[in-house]
Amino acid sequence: MTSEESTLDLTQLVQRKIEILQQHREAKKDLEGDMRSACEEIIQSIGQSVVEAIQRSSSGSSQMGAFMQSADFMLSKFIVHEATRGVLLRPIQGFVLNAVQMNAPPVSDATKESDPLNPTSEPAPGI
């Protein structure tokens, strides 16, 4: 084999390696996109189920912790690693809290005035 032939072979090998790396990057991006979509679907589905259960429940949002534990249990059947479940449960909990707050009855003016958690509220008369 001459030096020119070996240079051509090396050039072809380098080009092939670059092609393989580009295909790998593209496949990784596709996989990441598919995983992101699947996670979003899981979050929406479980979040909606929890919101519907809270709305049907007579105790309403006071049982949200129990419903979130139920969601964690459902996820544990498919996702063994607790930290991974936590990554999915945080946005589910945010979804549920947002939905519950949007459907919560309006707070009366008397309750608003004496709300210790609301720093902008004024004390109720006589306090």
Salt bridges, closest charged atoms under 4 A:
GLU19 OE1 - ARG16 NH1 3.33
ASP72 OD1 - ARG85 NE 2.88
